Amino acid sequence: MAWKVLNLSPICDMIPWAKPYSRKLRVLLTISLLLTGSGCLSPIALHQAVLEYDRTTAKIQAEILLLNIVRAQHVEPLHFTAVTSVAATFNFETTAGIAPGQAGLTETIVAPVFTATVSENPTITIVPIEGEEFTKRVLAPVTQEKVSFLATQGVEPGLLLRLLAEKFIAIGDNETKVFRNNPRYKDQYIEFRKRVLHLSSLVVANQLFVEHIRYEKRLPFKLPPEESKDDIVQSLDEIIGAEEKGYRWRSITKGGTRVLTKKVRGRLAITNYSMRELSNEERRFLHEEARIHTENTILVDIRPDKPGGNFPIHGFFWFRSFADTLQYVARENSTFPGFDVRPDPRTGPIGPNPPLPLKIEVSSNKPANAAFKVKHHDFWYWIKKGTGGLPKGDTAWNLEAFRTLNQLYQMTVADLSHRPSPTITIAK
């Protein structure tokens, strides 16, 4: 490619000592401009590299998640790895020269030789998730705090419960019933789905609350009748000890009776009312009922006198581990497939209600309409993406379910950068 040298004669004519060197100056300035312009290649190359590494890492993580669902479907051991670091060195080189000018032209023309090269040397560190870390993060039951966090991120509670809940324990009328979230137990599965659908209808009506039970814990305190020196000292010690534990003085009567109080952030509950509608004692009682069960449960209290109360629900959702959730999704796509369940007649309008919590497509040929895909045992397993614009209906549900599992995986995997476990380093 030939570049025309800028006409710098007027500038050279203004500098007496530059006139003899006018041609050389023009050539040198042209080379300088070429070298200066090549500097813009560095940030452009870096910008593209960062975006591509981000896309690639996200794609790898999604495909590992999908691969483990497929492994569970084939009754194979689960195995996870994480990319903990990507260190890339970029080398930018430019060269410039000038070919002989063309003869017979009135203006000086040069044909510069200009090349720019970019080389990349990435080092990627991969850490297998195994041992105690695997047990704690993948095999341990999902806690209510993780479910609460996902709910606050906008994940529809019905989708969360269908993915993560192993069963619903219904309490009422002096009896306890268990409804498994497993198509193998058809009648129990239908009752489980109906309760989840009713909660989904409350979401549509904007009448479902997922919040912590907050109440005020009170510690009555009175000075002894005979205020001896020792009694006063002992009382002051008790007051100081209580304040160090978070208690504060508060007047609860017009007469000025004061008690030590402490605000408590209790267990999580799914309700059809706001906790502010209950008295302090009612909230405390609800918390005491909830704390009887383990951290992988959430209390549900849909009361008859509140919106949607024509189908009252009281009990606990019991959550699986992350590994069990993947196995459950695999079973619903193979040995015990889910099926359509219609809502209870008392339930209002609902949103999407697909038969499967997450549908995995299978084909012998490489799919063309896949958001994520992985090949295993000569078959392709994939998640369908929307066609033309944003996904809708069951496709949108499916992608949201896979995204939720990916978010849960992110919450499951700890900081692995300082772990003593073996690492795999790949230098390109």
KEPABA-244694 format. One record per residue: x negated, y negated, z negated of N, C-alpha, C, CB in turn. Coordinates in steps of 0.1 Angstrom, whole numbers, plus 2048, in hexadecimal, padded with zeros to 3 digits. Glycine has a CB too. Layout:
BEGIN
XYZXYZXYZXYZ
...
This chain:
BEGIN
7F780C8008008008007F77F480080A8007F4
7F97EA8097F17DE80A7F87D38037EF7DB819
7F17CC7FB7F67C07F47EF7B47F97F37C17E4
7F77AA7FC7F179D8017EC7957F67FC795809
7E07907F77DA7887ED7E077A7ED7CA7867EF
7E37757E17E97687E07E075D7E67EB7657D1
7E67537EB7DF7487F27DA73F7E67E77417FC
7CD7407E27C87387D77BF72D7DC7C17417CE
7BF72B7E97B67217EF7B77137E87B771F7FE
7C470E7E67C57017E07BF7007D27D46FD7DF
7C070B7CB7B970B7BE7AA70B7BF7BE7177B5
7A57137C87977137CA7917067CF79371F7D3
7996FF7D87956F27DD7946E87D279E6EE7E8
79C6E97C779B6E07BC78F6E17B47A86E17B4
7896ED7B577D6F07AD7716F07B677E6FD7A5
7686E67B675E6E57C07556F17C07556D97BD
7516F67B47477017B474E70E7B97427037A6
75C70E7B976271B7BD76471C7CC77071B7B6
7627117D47647127E275C71D7E97627057E9
74F71F7E67487297ED74D7377E97397287E9
7547387DE7587467D97677487DA7537487CB
76D73F7E377C7407E478174E7E77817367EE
77B7547F17807627F577E76C7EA779766802
77376B7E37707757D97797737CD7617747D4
77C7667CA7857637BF7937697C17857547BC
7977677CE7A576C7D17A577B7D07A87677DF
79B7827D479B7907D379B7957C478E7967DA
79278E7BC7917927AE79E78F7A778678A7A7
7A57847AA7B17817A37BC78B7A77B67737A7
7BC78F7B47C579A7B87C37A67B07C479D7C7
7B77AB7AE7B47B77A67B97B57987A57BA7A7
7B67A97937BB7A67857CA7A77837B6798781
7D17A278D7E07A378D7E47B178D7E679B798
7DD7B97957E17C87967DF7CF7897D97CE7A1
7D47CC7837D17D37767DA7CE76B7C27D0772
7DD7C176B7E77BC7617F57C27637E87AD762
7F97C376F8067C97728077D876E80A7C8780
7FC7DF76F7FC7ED76B7FE7EF75C7EF7F476F
7FC7E57547FE7E674680D7E97427FA7DA73F
8167E674B8247E87488277F774982D7E0751
81E7FF74F82180D74F822814742817814758
81980F73881881572B82581572380E80E723
82C80A72183980A71A84481272183D7FC716
84381172E84E81873684C82773484D815745
84082C73583D83B73384183F72582F83E736
83D83771B84083A70D84F83A70A839830704
85683071086583070F86B83D71486A823716
86784172086D84D72586A85971D86884F734
85D85A71885986671186086770484A86570E
86285C6FD86A85D6F08788616F286A84F6E9
87F85C6FC88C8606FF88D86F70389285870B
88387470B88388270F88188B70487988471A
8778876FB8748906EF8818906E686988A6E7
8888856E58948856DC89F88E6E389A8776DB
8A188D6F08AB8966F68A78A46F58AC892705
89A8A76F78968B56F78978BB6E98878B66FC
8938B46DF8948B96D18A38BB6CD88E8AF6C7
8AC8B26D18BA8B46CE8BF8C06D58C28A76D1
8BB8C26E28C08CD6EA8BB8DA6E48BB8CC6F8
8AE8DB6DF8A98E76D98B18EB6CD89A8E56D6
8B38E16C48BA8E36B88C88E96BB8BB8D66B0
8CF8E36C48DD8E76C88DD8F66CD8E48DE6D2
8D38F96D68D29066DB8CE9106D18C89066E7
8C590D6C78C29166BC8CF9196B48B79106B3
8D790F6B28E39116AB8ED91B6B38EB9046A8
8EE9186BF8F69216C88F192F6C98F891B6D6
8E49306CA8DD93D6CA8E09456BE8CE93C6CD
8E093F6B28E29466A68F194B6A58DF93E69A
8FA9436AA9089486AB9099556B491293D6B1
9019556BF9019606C88FA96C6C18FA95D6D5
8EF9696B98E99746B28F297A6A88DC96F6AB
8FA9726A190497769790E98069F90B96C690
91297C6AA91C9846B29179916B692097C6BF
9099926B890399F6BB8FD9A66AF8F899D6C5
9019A16A38FD9A76968EE9A86969039B5694
8E799D6998D999B6988D599168D8D39976A6
8C99926888C598967D8C597A6828B798D678
8C997167A8C896367D8BA95E67B8D295B674
8B69556838A994F6818A994168689E957688
8A493867E8A39296818959246818AC921677
89291B68A88691468988990568B87C918695
8808FC6868828EE6878768E768C8868E8679
8788DE69586C8D669A86A8CB69086F8D06A8
85F8CB68985C8C267E8548B66838548C9673
84D8B768E8458AB6928418AD6A18388A968A
8418A26A883C8A16B58328966B684889F6C0
82589A6B881A8906BA8158906C880E8936AF
8178856CF8138846DD8098796DF8208826E6
7FF87C6E77F48736EA7F686F6F97E68786E7
7F78626FC7F985E70A7EC85770E80585470B
7E785B71A7DB8547207E084D72D7D085F724
7DD84072D7E18387397D48337407EA82B735
7D383674D7C78337557CC82C7617BF83F758
7C48217657C781A7717BA8187787CF80D76F
7BA8187857AE81578E7B380C7997A7822793
7AA80379D7AD7FA7A87A17F77B07B37ED7A2
7A37F67BD7987F37C679D7EC7D27908007CA
7947E87DB7997E07E77937E77F47947D17E6
79C7EA7FD7987EF80A7937E48137A37F8810
78C7E781D7887DC8277947D482C77F7E1832
7927C782D79D7BF83379F7C18417997B0830
7AB7BD8467AE7BF8547A97B385C7BE7C0856
7A37B686779D7AC8707A77A58797917B1878
7A479987D7AD7938877B878B8817B279D890
7B978A8747C478386E7BF7768687CA78B863
7C776B8697C375E8647C275E8557CC754869
7CB76584E7CB7668407C477283B7D976583A
7BD7708307B577C82A7BF7868257AB777820
7BD7928297C679D8257BD7A881F7CF7A3830
7C17AD8147B97B880E7C37C480C7B27B4801
7BE7D080C7C67DC8097C17E27FC7C57E6815
7C67DE7F17C17E37E47C57F27E27C67DB7D9
7BB7F97DC7BE8077D97C18077CA7B18107DC
7CE80B7C67D38097B87D98167B47DD7FD7B7
7D481C7A97DA8297A47DC8277957D18357A8
7E682E7907E982E7827ED83C77E7F482477D
7E78427737EA84F76F7EE84F7607DF859772
7F785775C7FC85974E7FB86874B80A85374C
7F386B7417F287973C7F787A72E7E387E73D
7FD88572B80488771E7FF894717814887720
7FC89370A7F789F7037FF8A06F67E889D700
80B8A66F78138A86EB80F8B46E28228A96EE
8118B26D580F8BD6CB81C8BF6C38028BB6C2
8228CA6C482F8CC6BE82E8D66B383A8D16C9
8338D36A78328DC69C8408E269982D8D568F
8418EF69984D8F669684C8FE6898519006A2
8568FD68185690467486190E6738578FA668
85F91B67186A92466F870922661865933670
87D92366088592265488693064E89291B656
88093364388094163E87E94162F875949645
87E94D62987C94E61B88694761286E949618
88194160788A93A5FE89192F6058829355F2
88B92860E89191C61589D92161D88791561E
89C92D6248A693362B8B29376228A293F633
8AF93C6178B994060D8C19356088B3948602
8BA92A6048C191F5FE8C99176088B69155F8
8C49156148CA90C61E8D49136278BF906626
8D192062A8D99266348E393162E8D192D63F
8DF9376248E794261E8EF93D6128DE94D619
8EC93260C8F492C6019019276068EB9225F9
90C9285FE9199236029189136049239265F7
92090F60D9219006109288FA6049298FE61D
9228EF5FF9288E85F39338DE5F791E8E15EB
93B8DB5EE9468D15F19408C35F494F8D05E5
9348C05F092E8B35F392B8B26029228B15EB
9278BD6089248BD6169318BC61E91C8CA61A
93B8C361A9488C262194D8B46209528CC61B
94C8AE6149508A061294989761B94F89C603
93C89961C934890625938891633925893623
93A89D63893F89F64694C89864893F8AE649
95589963E96289363F96188464096B897633
95887E63895787063995086B64694E86B62D
94A87464D94587165A94F87166593987A65E
95B87466296687466B96A88267196286C677
96488D66C96889A67097689D66A95E8A566C
97F8A167398D8A466F98D8B06659968A867B
9938AE6599938B864F9988C665499C8B4643
9A28C665D9A68D366299B8DB6699B28D166B
9938D46719888DA67897E8DF66E9828D0682
97B8D76649718DB65A9758E765296F8CF650
9828E864E9878F364698890064F9958F0641
98B8FF65B98B90B66497D910666992908671
97390766796690C66995F91165C95D90166E
96190A65195990D64596091563A954900640
96D91463997491A62E97592963098291462C
97293162797394062798194462496994661E
98793D61A99594061699B93560E99594D60D
9A893660C9AF92C6049B69345F89BA92460C
9B392F5EC9B99365E09C492D5DB9AE9375D5
9D09325DD9DD92B5DA9E092E5CB9E892E5E4
9E39235C49E69245B69F491E5B39DB91E5AC
9FD9255ADA0A9205AAA1492B5A6A0F9185B6
A1E92759FA2993059BA2393C593A319355A7
A1993958BA13944582A0D94F58AA1D949579
A0994C596A0295659E9F79505A7A0C95E5A7
9EE9585AC9E39545B49E395C5C19D69545AD
9E39565CD9E295D5D99D69595E19EF95B5E2
9D19625E99C59605F19C89616009B99695ED
9C59566079C89566169BA95561D9D194B61A
9B69606239A99606299A99596379A396E62B
99E95263A99D94C64799695665099593E646
99D96165399796C65B9A2973663990976651
9A29726709AC9786789AE9876769AA976687
9A598E66F9A699C66C9B299E6639999A1666
9B499565A9BF9956509CA98C6569BB991642
9D299165F9DB9896679E498065E9E499166F
9EC9866559F597E64D9EE9736449FD987644
9E397763E9DC96D6369D696263F9D097462F
9D196664B9CC95C6549D69526599C6963661
9E295765B9ED94E65F9F19446549FA956663
9F19496489F494063C9E993663A9F7948630
9DD93A63C9D293163B9D39266459C493863C
9D592A6529D692065D9E191665B9D792766A
9ED91B6559F89126539F5907649A0491A64F
9EE90B63F9EA9016359E08F663B9E4907628
9D78FB6439CD8F26499D58E96539C28FA650
9DE8EE65A9E68E66649EE8DC65C9EF8EF66C
9F38DF6519FB8D56499F28CA645A028DC63D
9E68CD6409DC8C263D9D98BA6499CF8C8637
9D88C06559D58B96619E08AF6649D38C266D
9ED8B36629F88AA6649F789E65BA058B2662
9F38A064F9F18956459E688B64A9EE89A637
9DC8916519D28886579D88806629C689165D
9E088666A9E787E6759F087366F9EF88867E
9F68766649FF86C65E9F7863655A0A874655
9EA8646549E285C64C9E685D63D9E284D650
9E98696389ED86B62B9E58756239FC86F62A
9D98796299D08826229C487B61C9CB88D62C
9C187F60F9B68796089AC8836049BB8715FB
99F88160799488960398B8815FB98D89060F
98C8825EE9848795E59818805D898C86C5E2
97787A5D197387F5C497D87B5B996587A5C1
97E8845B09878815A497F87859A98C88E59D
98286C59997B86359098485F584977856597
97F86157898685E56C97D85856298D86B567
98385455797B84D54C97B857540982840548
96F85B53C96E86353096C85B52496186D532
97485E51A97485550E96E85C50298285050B
9668554FA96185B4EE9658524E295185C4EF
96F8554DB97484D4D096984C4C59818524C9
96883F4C095D83D4B69628334AC9508384BD
96083749F96582E49495A82D48997283248E
95882148394F82047895482746C94C811476
94C82D46495183445895782A44E94583B451
96182F44696882643C95E81F43397282E435
95582742D94B82142493F81F42C94982B418
93C81342E93181043792480F42F93380243E
91F81B42C91281B42590781842F91082941E
8FB81542B8F08124348ED81E43D8E480E42C
8ED82A4378EA83643F8F58394498E8842436
90183644590C83944F90C82F45B91A837448
9088234589078194638FC81C46C90580B45D
8F18204668E582446F8E98304788D9827466
8EF83A4728F38454798FD8424848F9850470
90783948191083548B90982D49791B82C485
9008244938F981D49E8F18264A78F0813497
8EB8314A18E483B4A88ED8424B28DD84549F
8F98454AE90284C4B79078434C290F8504AF
9098364BF90C82C4C990182B4D491081E4C3
8F58294CF8EA8284D88E88344E18DD8254D0
8EA8404DB8E984C4E28F484E4ED8E98584D9
9008494E990B84A4F39098404FE9188474EC
9048344FB90282A5068F782F5108FE81D500
8ED83650A8E283B5138E884651D8D784150B
8F284C5198F985652290385052B8FF861519
90484352B90D83D53591A83852F910846540
91C83952292983551C92882651992B83C50F
93381F51A93481151894180E50F935809525
94080350794B7FF4FF9577FA5079477F54F4
9637FD50396F7F850B97A7F7501972801517
9827EC50298E7EA4FA99A7F15019917DB4F7
9A17FA4FA9AC8015009BA7FD4FA9AA8104FF
9BA7F54F09C77F04EA9C67E14E79CA7F84DC
9D27DB4E59D37CD4E39CC7C94D69E17C84E3
9CD7D34CC9C77D04BF9B87D04BF9CB7DA4B5
9B27D34CB9A37D24CC99C7DF4C999E7C84C3
9A37EA4C899D7F74C69937FA4D19A78034C4
9877FD4CE97D7FF4D897880D4D79717F54D5
9768134E39718204E59658204EF97C82A4EA
95D82A4EE95282C4F79578335039468334F1
95682E50F95B83451C95083652696682B522
95284052F94884353995084654693F84E535
94C84055195384355E94C850564951838568
95585A56795086756C95486957A955872563
94B86C58394E87059194F87F59194286B59B
95C88459295F89259195E89959E96C89458A
9658A559E9658AD5AA96D8A75B596B8BB5A6
96C8AE5C09738A95CC9818AF5CD96B8AD5D9
98A8A85D39988AD5D599E8A85E29A18A85C9
9A68B05E89AE8AD5F49BD8AB5EF9AD8B85FF
9C289F5F19CF89C5EC9D88955F69CE8945DF
9E48935F39ED88B5FB9F187E5F39FA8925FF
9E887A5EB9E986D5E39DC8685DF9F28705D6
9DB85C5DC9CE8565D79CD8585C89CE8465DA
9C085A5C49BD85D5B69C18515AD9AE8605B4
9C28455B39C68395AC9D483A5A79C482D5B4
9DC8435AD9EA8445A99EC84C59C9F284B5B4
9E18535989E285C58C9DD8545809DB86958E
9E28585749DC8535689CE8595659E685555C
9C785355C9BA8585599BA8665549B384F54E
9C486954C9C68775469C98815519D087753B
9D187D55B9D58865669C888956E9E088056E
9C087F5719B48815789AA88A5719AE87357C
9A98885649A089055C9A589F55C9A088B54E
9B28A155B9B78AE55C9B48B55699C68AE559
9B68AD5749B48B25819A58B65839B88A858C
99C8AE57E98E8B157E98B8BE5779868A5579
9908BF56B98E8CB5639928D856A9958CA555
99D8D75729A28E257A9988E55859B08E057F
9938DB58B98A8DD59797D8E25929888D059E
9788DE58796A8E25839698F057E9658D9578
9748F757D97490557996D90D58498390B576
96F90959096A91159C95C90C5A09749105A8
9569135A89489105AC9479045B694191C5B3
93B9005B99398F45C193D8F65D092B8F05C0
93F9025D49439055E29529065E393C9115E7
9598FF5DB9688FE5DC96D8F05DB96E9065D0
9798EE5E197F8E05E098E8E25DC97E8D95EE
9928DB5D29A08DB5CD9A98D45D79A18D55BF
9B58DB5DA9BF8D55E29CB8D35D99C28DE5EF
9D18C75DA9DD8C45D29E78BC5DA9D98BD5C4
9EF8C25E29F98BC5EAA068BC5E29FB8C25F8
A0A8B15DCA168B05D2A238AE5D9A138A55C8
A2E8B45D4A3B8B35DAA408A55DBA458BC5D3
A3D89C5D1A4288F5D1A3A8855D9A4488A5C3
A3188A5E1A288815EAA2B8845F8A198835E6
A2587C602A2787E610A2288C614A1F874618
A2A89361CA278A1620A2A8AB615A198A2624
A308A760AA328B05FFA3D8BA601A358A85F3
A448BA60CA4E8C460FA478D2611A568C161B
A3A8D2613A328DE613A278DD608A2C8E1622
A2A8DF5FCA208DD5F1A158E75F2A278DD5E3
A098E35EF9FE8EC5F09F58E95E39F58EA5FD
9F18F35DC9E98F25D09DF8FE5D09F18F05C3
9D28FB5CF9C89065CF9BB9015D39CD9115D8
9B290A5D89A49075DB9A090D5E899B90C5CF
9999055F099290A5FB98490F5F7991900607
98191B5FB9749215F896B9226049769305F2
95F91C60395791A60F94C92561195090C60F
94992861D93E93162193192B62094193762F
92693362391992E62591892A63490E939621
90D92463790B92064590992C64E8FF917647
90293664990094365190D94A6538F694C64A
91694A64892395164992C94A65392995263C
92A93C65493293465D92F93866B93092565B
92293A66E91E93E67C92394C67F90F93D67D
92395567592896267893796267A92496B66C
93E95A67294C95967495095468295294F669
94994968794B94469494894F69F942938697
93E95769C93A9626A594596D6A592D9686A1
94B97069A95597A6999629766A095897E68A
96596969E9729646A59709636B497595669F
9649646B99629656C79609736CC95695C6CB
96197D6C395E98A6C89679956C194F98E6C5
96399A6B696A9A56B09779A26AA9619AB6A5
9799976A498699369E98A9856A398599368E
98E9846AF9919776B599D9706AE9949786C4
99C9626AD9A795B6A79B295A6B19A294D6A4
9BE9566AC9CA9566B49D29496B19D29626B3
9DC9466B99E493A6B79ED93C6AA9ED9376C3
9ED9316A29F59306979FD9236979ED932689
A0A924697A12918697A14913689A2091B69D
A16906687A1790067AA24904673A168F167B
A24902666A3090565EA3B8FB662A2E90464F
A488FF662A538F6666A538E965EA608FD665
A4E8E9652A4D8DD64AA428D364DA4C8E163B
A398D8656A2E8D065AA318C6665A228D965E
A2C8BA664A2E8AF66DA258B167AA2C8A2667
A248A7682A1C8A768EA0D8AA68BA1D89A696
A078B26939F98B56919F18B269E9F78C468E
9E38B269C9DA8B06A79D78BD6AE9CD8AA6A2
9CC8BE6B59C88CB6BC9C88D76B29BA8C96C2
9CC8E26B89CD8EE6B09C98FB6B89DB8F06AA
9BC8FB6BD9B89066C59B79146BD9AA9036CB
9B891F6C49B892C6BD9AB92F6B69BB9376C7
99F92A6BC99292C6B698D91F6B09889326C1
9859206A597F91469F97490F6A897A917691
96D9186AF9639146B996291F6C39559126B1
96591C6D09659266DB9589266E29709236E5
9529326E39459346EA94893A6F793B93C6E2
94593470294793A70F93C94471394892F71A
93F94E71A93595971E93695B72D938966716
92B95C73492B95E74291E96574692D95174B
91E96D75191297375690996A75E91597F75E
90F95F76390895576B90694876390F952778
8FB9417678F893576090492B7628EB92F765
90A92675791591D75891190F75D91C91B74B
91B9097659188FB76A91E8F176291D8FA778
9288F475A9308EA75292E8ED74393F8EB755
9218ED73F91E8F07319178E472A9148FC730
91D8E171E9168D771690A8DC7109208D270B
90A8E970B8FF8F07059008FF70A8FE8EF6F6
8F590570D8F59137128E891A70D8F6913721
8E992770C8DD92F7088DF93D70E8DC9306F9
8D59437138D59517198D195B70F8CD951726
8D896670D8D59707048DA97D7098DB96D6F6
8D298870A8D599570F8DC99471D8DF99C705
8D698C7268DA98B7348E89847368DB99873A
8ED97E72B8F997672C8F796872890597D724
8FF95F72D8FF95172990A94E7208FF948736
90694871591094370B91093470A90D94A6FC
91C92E70B91B91F70D92891970791A91C71B
92690C7059319037009358FA70C92C8FA6F4
9428FB70F9478F371B9478E47189558F871E
9448DD7229448CE7209508C97289378C8725
9548BC72595F8B672C95C8B373A9638A9725
9668B27439648AF75196A8A275496B8BA75A
96189875896688B75B96A88375097188C765
96287B74A96587273F96487A73297386D740
96B87572796A87B71A97288871996F871710
96D89271197489E71098189C70896B8A9709
98B8A570B9988A370599D8B17009A289D70E
9A78B16F79AE8BD6F39A58C76ED9B48C36FF
9A68D46F199E8DE6EB98F8DD6EE9A28EC6F0
98B8D76F997D8D46FC9778CA6F297C8CF70B
97E8C06EF9798B66E59788BD6D89838AA6E5
9828C56D49828CC6C79758D56C798E8D56C5
9738DC6D29678E56D295A8DE6D09688ED6DF
9588D36D894C8CC6D794A8C66C994B8C16E1
9558C16C39558BB6B59518C66AB9628B56B2
9568D26AD9538DD6A49448E16A595C8EA6A7
93F8E16B19318E46B39288D96AD92D8E76C2
92C8CD6AF9258C16A99258C269A92B8B46AE
9318C66949328C76859288D26809408CB681
9278DD68791E8E86839108E368491F8F468C
90D8DB68E8FF8D56908FC8CB6848FE8CE69D
9068C36809048BA6759028C26689108B1674
90A8CC6669088D565A8FA8DB65A9138E065A
8F68DF6668E88E56678DE8DA6638E58EA675
8E08CE6678D78C36638D78C16548DB8B666A
8E28C264E8E38C163F8DE8CD6388F28BF63B
8DD8D863F8D98E56398CA8E56398DE8F1641
8C38E16438B58E26448AE8D763C8B08E1653
8A58DA63489E8D162B8928CB6338998D761E
88B8C262C87F8BC6318748C763287A8B0629
8718CB63E8678D763F8598D264286C8E064A
8578C564384A8C064783F8C363D84A8B1649
8428C66308388C86268398D76208398BE61B
8408DF6288418ED6238348F562584D8F462A
8318FE61C82590761E82791262882190C611
83391462D83691F63682E91E643845921638
82C92964A82592965782B92066182393765C
823919668828910673823914680825901670
82A91168B82591469882290669F83091C6A1
8169046A38128F86AA80F8FA6B88068F26A3
8168F36C18158F56CF80E8E96D58228F86D6
8028EA6DB7FC8DF6E17FC8E06F07ED8DD6DC
8028D76F78038D87057F78D270C8108D070A
